Amino acid sequence: MAQGGGGGTGNGGSKKVEEIQPQPHPVKEQLPGIQYCVNSPPPWPEAFLLGFQHYLLTLGMTVLIPTIIVPQMGGGDLEKGRVIQTLLFVSGLSTLFQTLFGTRLPVVVVGSYAYTIPITSIIVANRFSSCPDPYERFDRTMRAIQGALIVTACFQTVVGFLGLWRNALRFLSPLSVVPFVTLTGLGLYHLGFPMLARCVEVGLPEIVLLVLISQYLPRLIKSKPHLCERFAVLFSVAIVWLYAQLLTSTAVYNHKPAATQLSCRTDRAGLISEASWIYIPYPFQWGSPTFNAGEAFAMMAASFVSIFESTGTFIVAGRYGSATPAPPSVISRGTGWLGIGVLLSGILGGLTGTTASVENAGLLALTKVGSRRVTQISAAFMIVFSVFGKFGAFFASIPLPIVAAMYCVLFCFVSSAGLSFLQFCNLNSFKTKFILGFSLFMGISVPQYFREYYQGGWRSEYFHTSSTWFNDTIKVIFMSHATVAALVALFLDCTISRQNEETRNDCGLKWWEKFCLYNSDVRNNEFYGLPFRLDKLFPAL
């Protein structure tokens, strides 16, 4: 009896020990903690302020690309201002199309940095560089860029609307999504601290204030701590912008080098004085587009990279919008509408193609607001301020180091969204470890090699040919961290981790399969269904 009683006590003790054992966190198909999801808009006053925050973020890439490229084309401040207004107008329309008819996710569409390589090749082409008149050279170069963008738009719309991209995405699993999405954010590191460091005295206070207001101040304010998280961008930018204005007005930079003044001063953008009070972009404002087959091929390579990076952003936006993973058909539909945005940019003269904004997807996490209505309001701001140029130019004159400081915080949210898909994978599997480690390493290492190869001034017989468009194609694809990581991870995932049921479960494919078809989950129609009964005209296959 004593032994029996002792045995019973021992079992009860072991049960108690088991009860207090730490348990792993449960798997979440939809991210908890989001205060407003895709279909739940915040009150109108908050929605307008949140939409204005998204608008401020779009100005970073919208101003950066023309600032780099337009002077190389021979254009001055007037041409740069009109290109910025046009690109902002195209971004606003594309954002509306994306949220109404595309993925229906809270995604903001902006100009794509991936197109700068083929655009630069067009600029330095002999038929343009030999033109003595800078304004004539600008017009001729812009018309060539427009022609290449129009051809590229046709390629992207075919890939999206005909379901070619949908068929490719059905091979994805959570294992291949992790490096894909993670490097969508980390791959843009050159737009973060390196650009911030051009003016440390302005950029560093911005990043410190943004972290303090969004992460530490809510712990001290007990009444409405969510206000600090939602409007941290507005608060920090207003304070640091005023600080930068004080530095400019007190003649701190008067004897500094020209590059420092351009980055730090608030009066060196040259946008406000040259911007029109009212300006509506119109088709072929720079003249009839010209077409070149080689330039179009190089531009299509940039579009291919933009599709990869936009897909990663779509996945992040769905996660931070507390939606289920978007089916491949929905992402393919969104890719087609991004192609429509590229077409608009080619027709109106927006200089570059369009892509889903990585930084705006990070802002969804910072604010914990993934509402579709907020991004639609930001699209309205883009359109209005592109037409009323003076007002838009005022906000566009924010020093770029301030924008770069925000990128340092927001890109990290995108990267962490990719890492969150590890919860669906078996991290105790050596195959999983190899695929993750190898794809992440190659996604960082390969683009670094090509960046040193082409920007370091040395050449190799393996990658340099007499064909400019072929060289640009190789550069664009293999200098994209997200594209290289996605291709490596997808190849290894399909050839190594899907041999049997056990390995398919290790890569998370068992959980992922139910999201591969639109009709396999009833929640898809709630998040991704088209308005105005357009689902009958454009069914998701």
VOBAGU-64592 format. One line per field, with one value per residue (C-alpha): x, y, z; residue number from 0; residue in three letters. Coordinates in pm, 1 decimal. Layout:
<sites>
xx	[X  ...]
yy	[Y  ...]
zz	[Z  ...]
nr	[NUM  ...]
rest	[Ala  ...]
</sites>
This chain:
<sites>
xx	[0.0  280.7  447.3  122.5  64.7  419.2  381.2  59.9  226.7  516.4  287.8  98.4  426.1  538.9  210.5  260.7  610.2  470.4  208.7  467.3  693.2  725.4  526.1  611.8  407.6  103.9  107.0  -94.4  -230.4  -336.0  -115.2  -277.6  -234.7  -335.9  -581.5  -741.3  -720.2  -771.4  -1148.5  -1183.3  -1106.9  -1016.5  -1220.5  -1196.4  -971.7  -718.3  -748.5  -656.9  -351.8  -240.2  -291.0  -80.5  198.6  195.0  206.0  516.3  692.8  618.5  801.7  1133.6  1154.6  954.1  1209.7  1521.7  1497.1  1441.7  1703.5  1961.7  1857.3  1715.3  2044.5  2221.8  1963.7  2038.5  1728.8  1718.4  1504.3  1197.8  1218.5  1293.3  988.4  759.5  894.6  836.3  480.3  416.0  560.8  356.8  42.6  112.5  179.6  -151.5  -351.3  -164.4  -229.2  -600.4  -605.5  -412.9  -640.6  -962.0  -895.0  -551.2  -457.8  -696.7  -424.8  -313.5  -26.1  112.4  263.5  572.2  849.4  1087.9  1460.0  1528.2  1477.9  1769.2  2028.6  1863.4  1759.7  2121.7  2229.7  1979.4  2114.3  2477.0  2391.0  2593.5  2293.4  2197.3  2528.0  2655.5  2365.4  2505.9  2182.5  2097.7  1724.2  1705.9  1904.7  1657.1  1357.2  1513.5  1626.3  1287.6  1111.1  1340.6  1269.4  897.0  913.9  1100.6  850.8  552.9  697.8  780.4  425.8  290.3  523.1  421.5  47.9  70.7  265.9  9.9  -328.5  -266.6  -171.5  193.4  306.5  26.1  157.6  509.5  396.9  220.5  562.9  630.3  622.2  680.4  1039.9  1109.7  905.6  1137.1  1453.0  1240.5  1055.9  1340.1  1575.0  1298.1  1360.4  1726.9  1823.7  1752.6  2016.2  2196.3  1895.7  1916.1  2218.8  2451.9  2208.5  2146.3  2520.3  2530.8  2400.0  2442.3  2337.2  1989.8  1947.3  2065.1  1819.1  1537.2  1612.0  1658.2  1334.5  1136.1  1246.9  1186.6  839.1  718.2  876.4  951.9  708.8  394.6  526.9  528.2  195.6  -95.9  -391.1  -357.5  -31.6  -147.3  -119.6  259.1  279.5  37.5  178.1  544.0  644.5  453.4  590.9  952.7  961.1  803.9  1060.5  1368.8  1255.1  1220.0  1564.5  1708.9  1543.7  1707.4  2047.5  1992.6  1875.6  2162.1  2423.0  2574.2  2622.0  2728.5  3091.8  3034.3  3099.7  2827.8  2736.8  2683.1  2465.7  2256.2  2187.3  2148.3  1995.3  1619.9  1647.1  1859.3  1594.9  1503.3  1143.9  930.9  1052.6  1015.8  694.7  374.5  77.3  -147.2  -7.9  -192.0  33.7  -84.9  8.7  336.4  414.8  780.2  698.8  629.4  810.9  1087.4  1153.9  1470.6  1462.4  1775.7  1665.6  1322.4  1477.8  1689.1  1384.5  1188.0  1461.6  1406.0  1033.7  1109.2  1302.1  1023.6  773.2  978.3  1016.5  648.6  544.5  747.3  577.8  233.1  305.3  418.2  113.9  -116.8  59.3  46.3  -309.9  -409.1  -525.4  -466.2  -177.1  -280.2  -347.6  -118.1  -407.6  -456.5  -84.5  -81.4  -378.1  -190.8  112.8  -101.5  -224.0  135.2  191.2  -90.0  101.5  415.2  206.2  78.6  433.7  542.3  256.7  274.3  653.5  703.4  1066.4  1057.8  834.3  617.2  648.6  482.7  643.0  850.3  871.0  495.4  445.7  675.6  464.5  166.2  356.0  473.8  119.7  -55.2  -309.1  -347.2  -659.6  -715.7  -894.0  -580.6  -375.8  -657.0  -651.4  -275.3  -339.7  -575.9  -302.1  -58.7  -293.9  -395.6  -41.4  87.1  -166.8  -116.7  257.6  361.5  205.2  349.0  693.9  691.4  663.9  896.0  1174.2  1226.6  1601.4  1661.6  1865.4  1544.9  1368.9  1664.1  1638.8  1276.2  1382.4  1620.8  1322.8  1059.8  1268.2  1334.6  961.4  950.6  1245.0  1094.4  769.1  963.7  1121.2  774.4  705.1  963.8  686.6  542.4  874.4  1061.4  1380.6  1516.6  1553.6  1902.0  1753.5  1554.3  1864.1  2066.6  1803.1  1751.3  2119.0  2236.4  1964.4  2011.4  2388.7  2376.3  2108.1  2352.5  2681.3  2594.9  2454.6  2753.0  2986.1  2802.5  2788.5  3165.6  3214.2  3023.9  3081.0  3445.1  3555.5  3699.8  3578.1  3570.1  3524.3  3249.4  2991.7  3091.7  2998.3  2969.8  2589.2  2475.6  2126.1  2261.6  2500.5  2215.2  1993.3  2258.8  2321.9  1957.0  1870.7  2179.6  2212.5  1867.2  1898.9  1534.2  1541.9  1858.6  1740.7  1397.9  1538.7  1790.4  1539.1  1267.6  1502.7  1637.3  1294.3  1141.3  1431.6  1529.7  1248.3  955.4  1067.8  806.5  531.0  774.4  990.4  681.8  565.7  909.9  893.6  539.9  381.2  100.6  -13.7  50.0  -146.7  -485.7  -389.0  -275.4  -626.3  -866.5  -1173.6  -1000.3  -1051.0  -1375.9  -1185.5  -1024.4  -1340.6  -1361.4  -1007.9  -946.4  -1288.3  -1335.2  -1594.9  -1889.0  -1944.9  -1637.1  -1553.1  -1791.6  -1598.2  -1250.1  -1268.7  -967.1  -844.4]
yy	[0.0  232.1  163.8  220.6  547.9  656.1  566.9  768.6  1068.4  1036.9  1036.5  1334.4  1516.6  1439.9  1571.2  1893.7  1919.3  1871.5  2139.4  2402.2  2315.3  2608.6  2553.2  2687.3  2976.9  2869.4  2901.8  3199.5  3204.9  3566.5  3802.9  3905.5  4248.9  4441.9  4708.9  4766.2  4489.1  4509.7  4553.2  4752.5  5122.3  5351.0  5666.8  5926.4  6177.8  5907.0  5757.4  6091.7  6136.4  5778.4  5824.9  6140.1  5941.2  5693.7  5984.6  6128.2  5794.2  5778.2  6108.3  5942.3  5718.3  5961.5  6237.9  6019.2  5858.6  6181.2  6362.4  6104.0  6053.9  6381.0  6579.3  6298.2  6337.4  6709.4  6832.1  7112.7  7183.7  7252.5  6915.0  6741.1  6897.5  6791.5  6438.2  6417.1  6544.6  6296.5  6003.7  6099.5  6119.5  5773.8  5632.4  5765.3  5617.0  5285.2  5265.2  5315.8  5047.9  4806.4  4849.8  4841.4  4584.7  4431.0  4238.7  4452.6  4464.6  4788.2  4831.2  5164.7  5173.5  5389.2  5423.7  5129.3  5167.8  4848.7  5037.0  5276.5  5045.7  5016.9  5382.9  5485.0  5277.3  5464.0  5795.5  5715.6  5574.1  5734.7  5866.4  6078.0  6163.2  6330.4  6578.3  6926.1  7087.1  6954.5  7020.1  6841.6  6555.2  6536.5  6518.6  6255.6  6042.4  6065.8  5954.6  5650.1  5563.4  5597.1  5358.8  5097.4  5132.2  5084.5  4759.8  4646.6  4720.3  4486.5  4211.6  4259.4  4272.1  3950.2  3778.7  3891.3  3872.7  3551.4  3369.0  3298.0  3440.2  3254.0  2921.4  3004.4  3108.2  2777.9  2619.0  2838.0  2705.8  2880.0  2759.4  2938.1  3240.5  3309.7  3413.8  3564.7  3808.5  3861.2  3991.5  4203.3  4424.7  4359.8  4387.8  4761.4  4831.1  5073.7  5306.6  5308.4  5409.3  5480.8  5749.5  5863.6  5910.9  6179.5  6411.6  6247.6  6555.7  6533.3  6160.8  6029.9  6240.0  6114.8  5746.6  5800.4  5997.5  5749.2  5458.0  5651.9  5771.2  5440.5  5190.9  5362.0  5651.9  5429.2  5268.4  5608.8  5743.0  5560.4  5748.1  5682.5  5499.2  5388.6  5747.4  5732.8  5416.3  5533.4  5881.9  5835.5  5922.2  6251.3  6353.6  6264.9  6412.3  6739.9  6780.3  6688.4  6885.0  7194.9  7121.8  7094.1  7423.9  7590.6  7455.7  7586.6  7932.9  7979.3  7943.9  7623.8  7478.4  7791.1  7685.3  7311.4  7110.4  7112.3  6747.0  6814.2  7117.7  6919.7  6649.0  6863.4  7194.8  7230.4  7486.6  7293.9  7069.0  7332.8  7208.1  7481.7  7765.7  7564.5  7376.8  7490.3  7592.7  7364.3  7101.2  6799.4  6541.6  6452.2  6176.6  6214.5  6553.3  6509.7  6399.0  6074.2  5773.7  5597.1  5225.1  5017.4  4637.8  4605.3  4876.4  4715.4  4377.6  4535.6  4717.9  4390.5  4242.2  4529.3  4454.7  4089.6  4198.1  4440.6  4154.7  3953.8  4245.5  4339.2  3981.4  3988.3  4316.1  4170.1  3883.6  4130.0  4354.8  4056.7  3954.6  4302.9  4350.9  4046.1  3868.5  3510.7  3452.3  3583.2  3305.1  3300.8  3409.5  3726.4  3813.0  3748.7  3982.8  4248.0  4197.3  4268.2  4593.7  4691.7  4648.6  4897.9  5137.1  5089.3  5162.8  5485.5  5584.5  5516.9  5717.4  6012.6  6025.0  5912.1  5812.9  5472.0  5170.4  5101.2  4855.7  4783.5  5003.8  4810.7  5101.9  5153.7  4785.7  4837.2  5132.2  4897.1  4712.9  5030.1  5171.0  4832.6  4960.5  4748.6  4915.0  4935.8  5268.3  5432.4  5350.9  5475.3  5806.0  5822.6  5771.3  6069.1  6279.2  6174.6  6274.6  6605.7  6716.4  6613.0  6844.2  7132.2  7135.8  7408.2  7228.3  6892.7  7045.1  7181.8  6831.1  6685.7  6915.3  6702.5  6617.4  6262.8  6160.4  6200.4  5960.5  5719.4  5716.4  5604.4  5332.9  5193.5  5127.2  5027.9  4786.4  4582.2  4514.1  4374.5  4146.1  4021.3  3944.0  3702.1  3540.3  3491.3  3217.1  3002.0  2906.2  2679.6  2501.6  2231.1  2403.5  2075.9  1938.6  1966.0  2006.5  2304.4  2454.3  2411.7  2564.0  2862.1  2927.1  2876.2  3087.4  3371.9  3367.6  3355.3  3623.0  3854.2  3737.9  3715.2  4071.4  4203.8  4043.0  4197.6  4534.5  4531.5  4392.5  4666.0  4959.3  4883.6  4947.3  4603.1  4357.1  3982.0  3778.6  3574.0  3848.1  4138.0  4126.0  4376.2  4372.0  4648.7  4512.6  4167.2  4322.1  4525.6  4217.5  4029.5  4330.5  4396.1  4036.6  3938.5  4265.9  4210.7  4036.6  3929.2  3784.8  3579.8  3450.9  3359.7  3173.2  2977.6  2895.1  2791.7  2563.6  2393.7  2368.7  2199.8  1959.5  1867.0  1914.3  1754.9  1395.4  1246.1  1341.4  1400.4  1647.9  1819.6  1872.0  2003.7  2286.2  2380.9  2276.8  2085.2  2403.7  2618.8  2408.5  2529.7  2885.7  2799.3  2798.4  3088.8  2878.5  2655.8  2907.4  3096.2  3393.0  3472.4  3626.8  3853.7  3988.1  3966.4  3971.3  4242.5  4518.2  4603.0  4231.6  4227.7  3876.7  3746.3  3927.9  3856.5  3529.1  3424.1  3094.7]
zz	[0.0  87.3  -242.7  -426.8  -247.7  -316.6  -683.9  -706.4  -549.6  -789.5  -1094.8  -963.5  -911.1  -1265.4  -1400.5  -1209.6  -1351.3  -1700.7  -1643.4  -1556.4  -1848.2  -2091.6  -2405.6  -2754.3  -2882.7  -3084.5  -3461.3  -3589.1  -3942.7  -3891.3  -3695.3  -3363.8  -3210.2  -3522.9  -3411.2  -3753.4  -4011.4  -4388.5  -4376.7  -4051.6  -4106.0  -3814.0  -3744.6  -4020.4  -3836.0  -3750.5  -4098.6  -4258.9  -4036.1  -4096.9  -4470.7  -4458.6  -4288.5  -4575.2  -4818.2  -4646.7  -4686.2  -5058.6  -5105.7  -5020.3  -5325.2  -5540.1  -5483.1  -5467.5  -5812.2  -6014.8  -5805.1  -5909.9  -6272.3  -6409.5  -6383.4  -6570.5  -6848.3  -6881.8  -6698.7  -6445.7  -6139.9  -6356.4  -6529.0  -6200.3  -6037.6  -6321.0  -6318.5  -5941.7  -5982.8  -6262.6  -6069.7  -5763.9  -5978.6  -6125.0  -5776.8  -5649.1  -5935.2  -5911.6  -5537.1  -5593.1  -5864.0  -5640.8  -5339.1  -5542.9  -5815.0  -5749.1  -5437.1  -5228.0  -4962.5  -4786.3  -5029.4  -5148.5  -5498.5  -5563.3  -5818.4  -5834.4  -5767.3  -5968.1  -6296.0  -6237.4  -6398.5  -6744.6  -6726.0  -6665.1  -6966.1  -7182.9  -7054.6  -7142.2  -7486.3  -7762.5  -7949.1  -7646.0  -7477.3  -7793.6  -7799.4  -7715.3  -7593.7  -7241.5  -7275.7  -7609.7  -7458.8  -7170.1  -7405.8  -7629.8  -7336.6  -7168.7  -7486.0  -7508.0  -7143.1  -7205.8  -7500.7  -7296.2  -7010.6  -7242.7  -7379.4  -7026.3  -6912.6  -7178.7  -7051.9  -6687.9  -6753.7  -6955.8  -6676.6  -6420.2  -6589.0  -6783.5  -6463.3  -6545.3  -6212.2  -6035.2  -6165.3  -6045.3  -5696.5  -5638.5  -5589.2  -5284.6  -4930.1  -4594.3  -4611.3  -4940.3  -4831.8  -4535.2  -4727.8  -5004.0  -4777.1  -4529.7  -4797.6  -4947.2  -4645.1  -4567.7  -4934.4  -4927.8  -4662.8  -4896.8  -4871.7  -4491.6  -4286.5  -4582.0  -4699.8  -4340.7  -4289.3  -4558.1  -4286.4  -3945.8  -3749.0  -3907.9  -3973.4  -3636.4  -3429.1  -3653.0  -3596.2  -3221.1  -3189.5  -3399.3  -3179.2  -2857.3  -2953.8  -3099.1  -2858.4  -2526.1  -2488.7  -2487.8  -2167.6  -1995.0  -2124.1  -1963.8  -2115.1  -2489.4  -2558.3  -2903.4  -3029.5  -2996.0  -3206.4  -3473.2  -3524.9  -3436.6  -3794.1  -3788.6  -3448.5  -3521.7  -3873.1  -3756.5  -3476.1  -3680.1  -3985.0  -3767.4  -3624.6  -3976.7  -4067.0  -3767.3  -3870.0  -4222.1  -4115.8  -3867.8  -4146.2  -4005.1  -4353.6  -4539.3  -4571.2  -4597.4  -4918.8  -5183.7  -5121.8  -4750.9  -4821.4  -5068.0  -4809.0  -4496.4  -4597.3  -4630.4  -4913.5  -5163.9  -5318.4  -5576.9  -5587.6  -5434.3  -5657.5  -5979.8  -5900.2  -6068.4  -5860.9  -6066.3  -6298.9  -6438.6  -6607.5  -6954.7  -7200.8  -7391.8  -7238.3  -7342.5  -7697.5  -7880.3  -7726.9  -7917.0  -7903.6  -7891.4  -7856.4  -7641.5  -7398.5  -7371.7  -7281.8  -7007.7  -6874.8  -6869.6  -6650.2  -6406.3  -6421.1  -6339.9  -6028.8  -5934.9  -5951.8  -5701.6  -5462.3  -5492.4  -5419.5  -5099.4  -5006.6  -5079.3  -4840.3  -4570.6  -4619.8  -4584.9  -4264.4  -4110.2  -4230.7  -4023.6  -4337.8  -4443.4  -4687.1  -5027.9  -5281.7  -5588.0  -5809.6  -5604.1  -5612.4  -5987.7  -6025.3  -5828.1  -6050.7  -6354.5  -6203.5  -6123.9  -6497.3  -6556.9  -6330.8  -6541.2  -6851.1  -6695.5  -6609.9  -6967.4  -7116.7  -6876.3  -6843.4  -6483.0  -6551.2  -6377.5  -6328.9  -6026.1  -5739.6  -5405.6  -5140.1  -4885.6  -4642.1  -4637.6  -4558.2  -4259.5  -4148.9  -4117.3  -3843.7  -3669.7  -3647.2  -3605.4  -3858.5  -4171.7  -4304.4  -4678.2  -4639.1  -4496.1  -4806.4  -5028.5  -4841.6  -4894.3  -5267.1  -5259.2  -5095.4  -5368.4  -5647.4  -5488.5  -5401.5  -5744.1  -5907.7  -5661.8  -5704.6  -5459.7  -5164.5  -5267.5  -5322.4  -4967.1  -4818.5  -5082.1  -4961.1  -4649.2  -4639.3  -4760.5  -4449.7  -4247.2  -4484.7  -4468.5  -4089.0  -4116.0  -4359.6  -4096.2  -3867.8  -4123.3  -4331.6  -4016.9  -3981.1  -4333.1  -4264.2  -3939.2  -4119.3  -4336.2  -4030.3  -3878.7  -4136.4  -3958.4  -3714.9  -3984.7  -4054.8  -3869.5  -3757.4  -3618.6  -3972.1  -4121.7  -4470.5  -4346.8  -4188.9  -4507.7  -4736.5  -4506.5  -4442.8  -4799.6  -4962.2  -4713.4  -4753.5  -5133.1  -5135.8  -4959.8  -5113.7  -5484.8  -5518.7  -5326.0  -5579.8  -5873.6  -5698.9  -5651.4  -6000.5  -6183.9  -5951.6  -5875.7  -6232.7  -6307.0  -6568.2  -6621.4  -6936.3  -6772.2  -6722.1  -6945.2  -7313.6  -7594.4  -7558.0  -7324.8  -7277.6  -7181.2  -6928.1  -6780.4  -6756.9  -6560.9  -6336.5  -6256.5  -6169.9  -5973.1  -5783.2  -5628.5  -5292.0  -5280.3  -5633.1  -5578.4  -5239.8  -5377.3  -5678.0  -5469.7  -5195.2  -5440.2  -5635.5  -5324.1  -5165.9  -5472.5  -5526.8  -5167.5  -4918.8  -5103.9  -5135.8  -4902.6  -4659.3  -4373.0  -4562.6  -4705.8  -4351.5  -4247.5  -4502.5  -4395.1  -4722.1  -4548.3  -4379.8  -4689.5  -4940.8  -4825.6  -4919.6  -5271.4  -5419.0  -5385.6  -5309.6  -5052.3  -4767.3  -4709.9  -4563.4  -4897.8  -5036.8  -4730.9  -4772.6  -5146.9  -5314.0  -5575.6  -5525.1  -5746.8  -5823.5  -6045.1  -5923.5  -6190.1  -6462.8  -6323.8  -6130.5  -5923.2  -6063.4]
nr	[0  1  2  3  4  5  6  7  8  9  10  11  12  13  14  15  16  17  18  19  20  21  22  23  24  25  26  27  28  29  30  31  32  33  34  35  36  37  38  39  40  41  42  43  44  45  46  47  48  49  50  51  52  53  54  55  56  57  58  59  60  61  62  63  64  65  66  67  68  69  70  71  72  73  74  75  76  77  78  79  80  81  82  83  84  85  86  87  88  89  90  91  92  93  94  95  96  97  98  99  100  101  102  103  104  105  106  107  108  109  110  111  112  113  114  115  116  117  118  119  120  121  122  123  124  125  126  127  128  129  130  131  132  133  134  135  136  137  138  139  140  141  142  143  144  145  146  147  148  149  150  151  152  153  154  155  156  157  158  159  160  161  162  163  164  165  166  167  168  169  170  171  172  173  174  175  176  177  178  179  180  181  182  183  184  185  186  187  188  189  190  191  192  193  194  195  196  197  198  199  200  201  202  203  204  205  206  207  208  209  210  211  212  213  214  215  216  217  218  219  220  221  222  223  224  225  226  227  228  229  230  231  232  233  234  235  236  237  238  239  240  241  242  243  244  245  246  247  248  249  250  251  252  253  254  255  256  257  258  259  260  261  262  263  264  265  266  267  268  269  270  271  272  273  274  275  276  277  278  279  280  281  282  283  284  285  286  287  288  289  290  291  292  293  294  295  296  297  298  299  300  301  302  303  304  305  306  307  308  309  310  311  312  313  314  315  316  317  318  319  320  321  322  323  324  325  326  327  328  329  330  331  332  333  334  335  336  337  338  339  340  341  342  343  344  345  346  347  348  349  350  351  352  353  354  355  356  357  358  359  360  361  362  363  364  365  366  367  368  369  370  371  372  373  374  375  376  377  378  379  380  381  382  383  384  385  386  387  388  389  390  391  392  393  394  395  396  397  398  399  400  401  402  403  404  405  406  407  408  409  410  411  412  413  414  415  416  417  418  419  420  421  422  423  424  425  426  427  428  429  430  431  432  433  434  435  436  437  438  439  440  441  442  443  444  445  446  447  448  449  450  451  452  453  454  455  456  457  458  459  460  461  462  463  464  465  466  467  468  469  470  471  472  473  474  475  476  477  478  479  480  481  482  483  484  485  486  487  488  489  490  491  492  493  494  495  496  497  498  499  500  501  502  503  504  505  506  507  508  509  510  511  512  513  514  515  516  517  518  519  520  521  522  523  524  525  526  527  528  529  530  531  532  533  534  535  536  537  538  539  540]
rest	[Met  Ala  Gln  Gly  Gly  Gly  Gly  Gly  Thr  Gly  Asn  Gly  Gly  Ser  Lys  Lys  Val  Glu  Glu  Ile  Gln  Pro  Gln  Pro  His  Pro  Val  Lys  Glu  Gln  Leu  Pro  Gly  Ile  Gln  Tyr  Cys  Val  Asn  Ser  Pro  Pro  Pro  Trp  Pro  Glu  Ala  Phe  Leu  Leu  Gly  Phe  Gln  His  Tyr  Leu  Leu  Thr  Leu  Gly  Met  Thr  Val  Leu  Ile  Pro  Thr  Ile  Ile  Val  Pro  Gln  Met  Gly  Gly  Gly  Asp  Leu  Glu  Lys  Gly  Arg  Val  Ile  Gln  Thr  Leu  Leu  Phe  Val  Ser  Gly  Leu  Ser  Thr  Leu  Phe  Gln  Thr  Leu  Phe  Gly  Thr  Arg  Leu  Pro  Val  Val  Val  Val  Gly  Ser  Tyr  Ala  Tyr  Thr  Ile  Pro  Ile  Thr  Ser  Ile  Ile  Val  Ala  Asn  Arg  Phe  Ser  Ser  Cys  Pro  Asp  Pro  Tyr  Glu  Arg  Phe  Asp  Arg  Thr  Met  Arg  Ala  Ile  Gln  Gly  Ala  Leu  Ile  Val  Thr  Ala  Cys  Phe  Gln  Thr  Val  Val  Gly  Phe  Leu  Gly  Leu  Trp  Arg  Asn  Ala  Leu  Arg  Phe  Leu  Ser  Pro  Leu  Ser  Val  Val  Pro  Phe  Val  Thr  Leu  Thr  Gly  Leu  Gly  Leu  Tyr  His  Leu  Gly  Phe  Pro  Met  Leu  Ala  Arg  Cys  Val  Glu  Val  Gly  Leu  Pro  Glu  Ile  Val  Leu  Leu  Val  Leu  Ile  Ser  Gln  Tyr  Leu  Pro  Arg  Leu  Ile  Lys  Ser  Lys  Pro  His  Leu  Cys  Glu  Arg  Phe  Ala  Val  Leu  Phe  Ser  Val  Ala  Ile  Val  Trp  Leu  Tyr  Ala  Gln  Leu  Leu  Thr  Ser  Thr  Ala  Val  Tyr  Asn  His  Lys  Pro  Ala  Ala  Thr  Gln  Leu  Ser  Cys  Arg  Thr  Asp  Arg  Ala  Gly  Leu  Ile  Ser  Glu  Ala  Ser  Trp  Ile  Tyr  Ile  Pro  Tyr  Pro  Phe  Gln  Trp  Gly  Ser  Pro  Thr  Phe  Asn  Ala  Gly  Glu  Ala  Phe  Ala  Met  Met  Ala  Ala  Ser  Phe  Val  Ser  Ile  Phe  Glu  Ser  Thr  Gly  Thr  Phe  Ile  Val  Ala  Gly  Arg  Tyr  Gly  Ser  Ala  Thr  Pro  Ala  Pro  Pro  Ser  Val  Ile  Ser  Arg  Gly  Thr  Gly  Trp  Leu  Gly  Ile  Gly  Val  Leu  Leu  Ser  Gly  Ile  Leu  Gly  Gly  Leu  Thr  Gly  Thr  Thr  Ala  Ser  Val  Glu  Asn  Ala  Gly  Leu  Leu  Ala  Leu  Thr  Lys  Val  Gly  Ser  Arg  Arg  Val  Thr  Gln  Ile  Ser  Ala  Ala  Phe  Met  Ile  Val  Phe  Ser  Val  Phe  Gly  Lys  Phe  Gly  Ala  Phe  Phe  Ala  Ser  Ile  Pro  Leu  Pro  Ile  Val  Ala  Ala  Met  Tyr  Cys  Val  Leu  Phe  Cys  Phe  Val  Ser  Ser  Ala  Gly  Leu  Ser  Phe  Leu  Gln  Phe  Cys  Asn  Leu  Asn  Ser  Phe  Lys  Thr  Lys  Phe  Ile  Leu  Gly  Phe  Ser  Leu  Phe  Met  Gly  Ile  Ser  Val  Pro  Gln  Tyr  Phe  Arg  Glu  Tyr  Tyr  Gln  Gly  Gly  Trp  Arg  Ser  Glu  Tyr  Phe  His  Thr  Ser  Ser  Thr  Trp  Phe  Asn  Asp  Thr  Ile  Lys  Val  Ile  Phe  Met  Ser  His  Ala  Thr  Val  Ala  Ala  Leu  Val  Ala  Leu  Phe  Leu  Asp  Cys  Thr  Ile  Ser  Arg  Gln  Asn  Glu  Glu  Thr  Arg  Asn  Asp  Cys  Gly  Leu  Lys  Trp  Trp  Glu  Lys  Phe  Cys  Leu  Tyr  Asn  Ser  Asp  Val  Arg  Asn  Asn  Glu  Phe  Tyr  Gly  Leu  Pro  Phe  Arg  Leu  Asp  Lys  Leu  Phe  Pro  Ala  Leu]
</sites>
